[in-house]
Amino acid sequence: MRQILITKADGVMEPFDVAKLESSLLRSGATTDQADQVVRKIIHKIKPGDSTSHIYREAFNILKKLETGIAARYSLRRSLAGLGPSGFPFEIFISKLFQSMGFKTKVGLHLPGKCIDHEVDLIAWNSDSFIMGEVKFHNNFELKNDSKTIMYVHSRYEDLKRSRFGKLQDSNLDPQGWLITNTKFTETTIAYANCYNLKLLGWNYPYNDYNLQNLIESKGLEPVTILTTLSVEQKKLLLDKKIVMCNDLNNNHQILTEIGLGRKQIKQVIIELNKICNCLPFKS
C-alpha cells in the first residue's frame, strides 16, 4: 500500500504501520481472518494526517461488531486510564497484581522516615523481597513519567529506608524502590532508575515479559473499565464499591443489580465477562 503519514499523540508524524496494527489485533485475541478484516477496512478509511487515536477508535468499532471480548482486550491500555480520576482504584489494581505474583500487600500507608513522614502508595513483600511502590496514575495514557518523578521516589525511598519503612521491613530483606505507572517513561527516567538501582514498571517497560501490559494479560487481571457493555457512570459505581477487576465482578453478579442494571443489560455484561475471563493468557 502507499505510505500514509499519521499523527501521534505528541503531534509527531510517522508512517502508518500495518504490521503494528495487525500485531495489536492478534495480541488481543483476534483470529488471523478477523485481524485481516479490520486491517483491510482501516486501510480504506484512513487519510493522511489522521491521529493514532482516530485509527484506534475505528479499529475498536470494527472489532466490537465482530467480537466484543476481543474489542475489550484491544482497549486494555485505555481502560487503565479509566481507573480514575483519583488514581486510588489503580493502586488497588496494582496491589492485586502483586498479590497474583505471590506478594502480600498494603496500600495507602502513612509511614515515618528518618526525617519526615511520608504517604506510601504500596508496600509489597514476600520471602525474598520488600518493595516500596510509588503508584503514579495518569488519566491521559499518552503522558510519560519524567525524571522529576523518579528523583522524588528516590529521595522518599532513601528517607524511609533509614527507618526500615516505619519498622515494617524485615531486616533480612533488601528493600527496593519502585515507580509504577499506567503509562510510559522518558529515557532520562530510565537512565536515572538504572543508575540508582530503582525499579520501573510501566505500560511497555521493562522491555520484556514483566512490563505492565504483559503481566495483566498473562495473569488474566483485566480491570472492569475494560467492559464495553457498561457506561462510564456504571463503571464508576463499581469502582466506588471496590470492584476493580473483571474476575471480582464475575464472582459477584449481584452487585450489577445493586448499581441499577436491568436484567437485559446484566445478561450482556455476564456474556462479555465470560468472554474476557475465559480468554487464554497471553504468551510472548
Buried (B, 14 or more C-beta within 10 A) or exposed (E): EEEBEBBEEEEEEEEBEEEEBBEBBBBBBBEEEBBEBBBEBBBEEBEEEBEBEBBBEBBBEBBBEBBBBBBBBBBBBBBBBBBBEEBBBBBBBBBBBBBBEEBEBBBBBEBBBEEEEBEBBBBBBEEEBBBBBBBBBBBEBBBBBEBEBBBEBBEBBBBBBEBBBBEBBEEEBEBBBBBBBBBBBBEEBBEBBEEEEBBBBBBEBBEEEEBBBBBBBBBBBBBBBBBBBBEEEBBBBBBEBEBBBBBBBBEEBEBBEEBEBEEEBBBBBBEBBEBBBEBEEBEE
